[in-house]
């Protein structure tokens, strides 16, 4: 989904193997594939054949309203009211201080967008891109080629993590944010002196896709400083995520959001608490604690529906890929298909590799 980007290159991913299917008569069309892991609350869904093998694949039934027909495939070919599909491709916590890991992440991201189609997908990142201990000095080498890499990958929404504030909000505001073509969402950070938010940021974004208005809210952890770096975020105030989310969910809905997605640089545990305490949250994409969630975690939202929490590990090892199935009339999420893709053994994206190589040459 184009928010602010211009992708001009694609990647050859012939080394990604397609999943194998059993030669059983399942009554499913040959161009439809069902490969799902059994679990409590997980149902079988029919999908078009995906050329890439996910680490695991899950389907979650989130609504009782006519969902059985969708899961059985009865409504999929009904052109009158098929479920609307919206995909979110997400990454976090690359910590790529030497800029060696990002090319493989880009390989998966670019391929997943190609599979879903740009018009059906959002590419998002929840922060901590370049910090890994050895590059803790301010200067152009800290963020390095991150902006150009993300622009090439087609990143559409970026939420800064605590290590983006390694040298303060002003440094982030001046050295990285103006170079990004993506939206930067940061709804709980203001400067200590002016009480104003960082330039080039907004608290949330409502974007329409396939007739559904999706509200994305960006939040970062209040736990900015670390024992090794007590001055991280020294010039900013960070409001509690729960307090900020309570207000921003209402604002996003008032602006027309029908589906609400929280993008947060904060741990899975704290995001599960958020999902179970703030009404109106459908999906949470987490970060910060580097947790590998092969299967999304589910909590009961105060509105009575389920909220799903996902996170894609760290260090460019995985890319998350979530497809929401939305009822086109009620705009309610009736199902979520989730896959986690490993970058292990993949060829690096040539365009991102070129960008990094040119940066290192100076």
C-alpha positions as CSV (number, residue, x, y, z in Angstrom):
1,X,0.0,0.0,0.0
2,X,1.6,3.2,-1.1
3,X,1.8,5.8,1.7
4,X,5.0,7.5,0.7
5,X,7.4,5.3,-1.3
6,X,8.8,4.4,-4.7
7,X,10.0,0.8,-5.2
8,X,11.9,0.5,-8.4
9,X,13.6,-2.9,-8.1
10,X,12.5,-6.5,-7.5
11,X,14.6,-9.5,-6.2
12,X,15.1,-13.0,-7.6
13,X,14.0,-15.3,-4.9
14,X,14.3,-18.6,-6.7
15,X,16.1,-20.1,-3.8
16,X,13.0,-20.0,-1.6
17,X,11.3,-23.4,-1.8
18,X,7.5,-23.8,-2.1
19,X,5.8,-25.9,0.6
20,X,5.1,-29.5,-0.3
21,X,1.5,-30.8,-0.4
22,X,0.2,-34.3,0.1
23,X,-1.5,-36.1,-2.8
24,X,-4.8,-36.5,-1.0
25,X,-8.2,-35.7,-2.3
26,X,-9.3,-33.0,0.1
27,X,-12.0,-31.4,-2.1
28,X,-9.9,-28.3,-2.4
29,X,-9.0,-26.8,-5.8
30,X,-5.5,-27.5,-6.9
31,X,-4.6,-23.8,-6.8
32,X,-5.7,-23.6,-3.1
33,X,-3.3,-24.7,-0.4
34,X,-4.0,-25.4,3.3
35,X,-0.9,-25.7,5.5
36,X,-1.7,-24.8,9.1
37,X,-0.4,-25.9,12.5
38,X,-3.1,-27.3,14.9
39,X,-3.7,-25.3,18.0
40,X,-6.5,-24.2,20.4
41,X,-8.6,-21.6,18.5
42,X,-6.9,-22.3,15.2
43,X,-9.1,-23.3,12.2
44,X,-8.3,-24.4,8.7
45,X,-8.5,-21.8,6.0
46,X,-8.1,-22.1,2.2
47,X,-5.5,-19.9,0.6
48,X,-4.0,-19.5,-2.8
49,X,-0.7,-21.3,-3.2
50,X,2.2,-19.4,-1.6
51,X,5.6,-19.9,-3.3
52,X,7.5,-19.4,0.0
53,X,7.7,-21.7,2.9
54,X,7.0,-20.1,6.2
55,X,8.6,-21.2,9.5
56,X,5.0,-21.8,10.7
57,X,1.6,-20.8,9.6
58,X,-1.5,-20.1,11.7
59,X,-5.1,-19.2,11.1
60,X,-7.1,-17.5,13.8
61,X,-10.8,-17.3,13.8
62,X,-11.7,-14.0,15.5
63,X,-15.4,-13.7,14.8
64,X,-18.4,-16.1,14.9
65,X,-20.4,-14.2,12.3
66,X,-20.5,-16.4,9.1
67,X,-16.8,-17.3,9.7
68,X,-17.5,-21.0,9.2
69,X,-18.4,-20.3,5.6
70,X,-15.2,-18.3,5.1
71,X,-13.0,-21.0,6.6
72,X,-14.6,-23.7,4.5
73,X,-14.0,-21.6,1.4
74,X,-17.7,-21.2,0.6
75,X,-17.5,-17.4,0.5
76,X,-14.0,-17.1,-1.1
77,X,-15.2,-17.3,-4.7
78,X,-18.4,-15.4,-4.0
79,X,-17.8,-12.1,-5.8
80,X,-20.7,-10.5,-4.1
81,X,-19.1,-10.2,-0.6
82,X,-15.7,-12.0,-0.3
83,X,-13.7,-11.1,2.8
84,X,-11.4,-8.1,2.3
85,X,-7.7,-9.0,2.8
86,X,-5.2,-6.6,4.3
87,X,-1.6,-7.7,4.8
88,X,0.9,-6.3,7.3
89,X,4.6,-7.2,6.8
90,X,6.5,-6.4,9.9
91,X,10.1,-6.2,11.2
92,X,11.8,-5.0,14.4
93,X,15.0,-4.7,16.3
94,X,17.5,-5.3,13.5
95,X,20.4,-3.9,15.7
96,X,22.5,-4.0,12.5
97,X,25.3,-1.7,13.5
98,X,27.6,-3.0,10.7
99,X,24.8,-3.0,8.2
100,X,25.3,-6.6,7.2
101,X,22.0,-8.2,8.1
102,X,19.5,-5.8,6.4
103,X,19.9,-7.2,2.9
104,X,18.5,-10.6,3.8
105,X,15.6,-9.0,5.6
106,X,14.9,-6.9,2.5
107,X,14.8,-10.1,0.4
108,X,11.9,-11.5,2.4
109,X,10.1,-8.1,2.7
110,X,10.2,-7.4,-1.0
111,X,9.1,-10.9,-1.9
112,X,6.2,-10.8,0.6
113,X,5.0,-7.5,-0.8
114,X,5.2,-8.9,-4.3
115,X,3.1,-11.9,-3.3
116,X,0.4,-9.8,-1.7
117,X,0.6,-6.9,-4.0
118,X,1.6,-3.4,-3.0
119,X,-2.1,-2.3,-3.1
120,X,-3.0,-5.0,-0.5
121,X,-0.1,-4.6,2.0
122,X,1.6,-2.4,4.5
123,X,5.3,-2.6,5.4
124,X,6.0,-1.5,9.0
125,X,9.0,-1.5,11.4
126,X,8.9,-1.0,15.2
127,X,12.4,0.3,15.8
128,X,16.0,-0.3,17.1
129,X,17.4,-0.6,13.6
130,X,21.1,0.2,13.9
131,X,22.3,0.1,17.5
132,X,24.4,-2.8,18.8
133,X,26.8,-1.5,21.3
134,X,29.9,-0.8,19.2
135,X,28.4,2.3,17.4
136,X,27.3,4.3,20.4
137,X,28.8,7.6,19.3
138,X,26.8,10.3,17.5
139,X,27.6,11.1,13.9
140,X,26.6,10.0,10.4
141,X,27.8,6.5,11.1
142,X,25.1,5.8,13.7
143,X,22.1,5.6,11.4
144,X,24.3,5.2,8.4
145,X,22.4,4.1,5.3
146,X,19.2,3.1,7.2
147,X,17.0,5.7,5.6
148,X,18.0,4.8,2.0
149,X,17.7,1.1,2.9
150,X,14.2,1.5,4.3
151,X,13.2,3.7,1.3
152,X,14.4,1.0,-1.1
153,X,12.5,-1.7,0.8
154,X,9.3,0.3,0.6
155,X,8.9,0.9,4.3
156,X,5.6,2.7,4.9
157,X,5.4,3.2,8.6
158,X,8.3,3.5,11.1
159,X,8.1,3.6,14.9
160,X,11.4,4.6,16.6
161,X,12.6,2.4,19.4
162,X,14.5,3.5,22.5
163,X,17.9,3.2,20.7
164,X,16.8,5.6,18.1
165,X,17.0,8.0,21.0
166,X,20.5,6.9,21.9
167,X,21.8,10.5,21.4
168,X,18.5,12.3,22.1
169,X,15.4,13.2,20.2
170,X,17.0,16.2,18.4
171,X,19.6,14.0,16.9
172,X,17.0,11.5,15.7
173,X,14.9,14.4,14.4
174,X,17.7,15.9,12.4
175,X,19.7,12.9,11.2
176,X,17.2,10.2,10.3
177,X,13.6,11.2,10.2
178,X,13.8,13.8,7.4
179,X,15.4,11.2,5.1
180,X,12.7,8.6,5.5
181,X,10.0,8.4,2.9
182,X,7.7,6.5,5.3
183,X,5.3,7.9,7.8
184,X,6.9,8.1,11.3
185,X,4.4,7.4,14.1
186,X,5.2,8.4,17.6
187,X,2.3,9.2,19.8
188,X,3.7,9.3,23.3
189,X,7.0,11.3,23.0
190,X,7.5,15.1,23.4
191,X,10.5,17.2,24.1
192,X,11.1,18.1,27.8
193,X,11.7,21.8,27.1
194,X,9.0,22.7,24.5
195,X,6.5,19.9,25.3
196,X,6.1,19.5,21.5
197,X,6.4,16.3,19.5
198,X,9.4,15.6,17.3
199,X,9.2,17.1,13.8
200,X,8.4,14.7,11.0
201,X,6.2,12.6,13.3
202,X,2.5,12.1,13.9
203,X,0.7,10.0,16.6
204,X,-1.4,7.9,14.2
205,X,-2.4,7.4,10.6
206,X,-5.7,6.3,9.1
207,X,-5.2,4.7,5.7
208,X,-7.9,3.1,3.6
209,X,-7.2,-0.2,1.9
210,X,-9.7,-2.2,-0.1
211,X,-12.6,-0.2,1.3
212,X,-11.5,-0.7,5.0
213,X,-10.0,2.2,7.0
214,X,-7.1,1.0,9.1
215,X,-5.8,3.1,11.9
216,X,-2.1,2.7,12.8
217,X,-0.9,4.1,16.2
218,X,2.8,4.4,16.9
219,X,4.1,4.1,20.5
220,X,7.5,3.5,22.0
221,X,8.7,2.2,25.4
222,X,9.0,4.6,28.3
223,X,11.9,2.5,29.4
224,X,14.4,4.5,27.3
225,X,17.6,4.3,29.3
226,X,19.7,1.3,30.0
227,X,22.2,0.6,32.7
228,X,25.0,0.9,30.1
229,X,23.5,4.0,28.6
230,X,21.6,6.0,31.2
231,X,21.4,9.1,29.0
232,X,19.3,7.5,26.2
233,X,16.3,9.8,25.5
234,X,17.7,12.5,27.8
235,X,15.8,15.3,26.1
236,X,12.4,13.8,25.8
237,X,9.4,12.8,27.9
238,X,7.8,9.5,27.1
239,X,4.1,9.1,28.2
240,X,3.0,5.7,29.4
241,X,1.8,3.5,26.5
242,X,-1.5,2.7,28.1
243,X,-2.4,6.3,28.8
244,X,-1.4,7.4,25.3
245,X,-3.2,4.4,23.6
246,X,-6.4,5.1,25.5
247,X,-6.6,8.5,23.9
248,X,-5.2,7.7,20.5
249,X,-7.5,4.8,19.9
250,X,-10.5,7.1,20.4
251,X,-9.0,9.7,18.2
252,X,-8.2,7.3,15.4
253,X,-11.7,5.9,15.5
254,X,-13.2,9.4,15.5
255,X,-11.1,9.9,12.3
256,X,-12.8,6.9,10.7
257,X,-10.6,3.9,11.7
258,X,-12.5,0.7,11.4
259,X,-9.6,-1.6,12.3
260,X,-7.0,-0.4,14.9
261,X,-3.4,-1.6,14.8
262,X,-0.9,-0.6,17.5
263,X,2.7,-0.5,16.4
264,X,4.8,-0.4,19.5
265,X,8.4,-0.7,20.5
266,X,7.5,-2.5,23.7
267,X,7.6,-6.1,25.0
268,X,5.0,-8.8,24.2
269,X,4.1,-9.1,27.9
270,X,3.3,-5.4,28.3
271,X,1.5,-5.4,24.9
272,X,-0.7,-8.2,26.1
273,X,-1.6,-6.1,29.1
274,X,-2.4,-3.3,26.8
275,X,-4.6,-5.4,24.6
276,X,-6.6,-6.6,27.5
277,X,-7.1,-3.2,29.1
278,X,-7.6,-0.6,26.3
279,X,-10.8,-1.0,24.4
280,X,-10.9,-1.1,20.6
281,X,-7.5,-2.6,19.8
282,X,-7.5,-5.3,17.1
283,X,-3.8,-6.0,16.4
284,X,-0.5,-5.2,18.2
285,X,2.9,-5.4,16.5
286,X,5.4,-5.5,19.3
287,X,9.2,-5.1,19.6
288,X,11.9,-4.3,22.2
289,X,12.2,-7.7,23.9
290,X,13.4,-9.6,20.8
291,X,10.8,-12.3,21.2
292,X,10.3,-14.8,18.5
293,X,6.5,-15.4,18.2
294,X,6.0,-18.3,15.8
295,X,2.3,-18.1,16.8
296,X,0.5,-14.8,17.7
297,X,-0.6,-14.5,21.3
298,X,-4.2,-13.7,22.0
299,X,-5.9,-11.7,24.7
300,X,-9.5,-10.7,25.3
301,X,-10.1,-7.1,24.7
302,X,-12.5,-5.1,26.9
303,X,-14.8,-4.9,23.8
304,X,-15.3,-8.6,24.0
305,X,-13.2,-9.5,20.9
306,X,-9.8,-11.0,20.6
307,X,-6.6,-8.9,20.2
308,X,-3.6,-10.5,18.6
309,X,0.0,-9.7,19.5
310,X,2.9,-10.5,17.2
311,X,6.7,-9.9,17.1
312,X,9.4,-11.0,14.7
313,X,12.4,-11.7,16.9
314,X,15.5,-9.5,16.3
315,X,18.7,-9.2,14.3
316,X,17.0,-9.6,10.9
317,X,16.4,-13.3,11.6
318,X,12.7,-13.3,10.9
319,X,10.0,-11.3,9.0
320,X,6.4,-11.4,10.1
321,X,3.6,-11.6,7.6
322,X,0.0,-11.2,8.8
323,X,-3.1,-11.1,6.6
324,X,-6.4,-9.8,8.1
325,X,-9.6,-11.1,6.7
326,X,-12.2,-8.3,7.2
327,X,-16.0,-8.5,6.6
328,X,-16.6,-5.9,3.9
329,X,-20.0,-4.9,5.5
330,X,-19.4,-4.9,9.2
331,X,-15.7,-4.1,8.9
332,X,-15.0,-6.7,11.6
333,X,-11.9,-8.9,11.5
334,X,-13.2,-12.4,11.0
335,X,-9.8,-14.2,10.7
336,X,-6.1,-13.7,10.7
337,X,-3.5,-15.7,8.8
338,X,0.0,-15.4,10.3
339,X,3.3,-16.5,9.0
340,X,6.9,-16.1,10.2
341,X,9.6,-16.2,7.6
342,X,13.2,-17.0,8.4
343,X,16.0,-15.2,6.6
344,X,18.5,-18.0,7.1
345,X,20.2,-19.2,4.0
346,X,18.6,-16.6,1.7
347,X,20.4,-14.5,-0.9
348,X,20.8,-10.8,0.1
349,X,18.7,-8.3,-1.8
350,X,21.0,-6.9,-4.5
351,X,19.6,-3.3,-4.3
352,X,20.0,-3.0,-0.5
353,X,23.4,-4.7,-0.8
354,X,24.4,-2.0,-3.3
355,X,23.2,0.8,-1.1
356,X,25.2,-0.5,1.9
357,X,28.3,-1.2,-0.2
358,X,28.3,2.4,-1.6
359,X,27.8,3.8,1.9
360,X,30.8,1.8,3.2
361,X,33.0,3.0,0.4
362,X,32.3,6.6,1.5
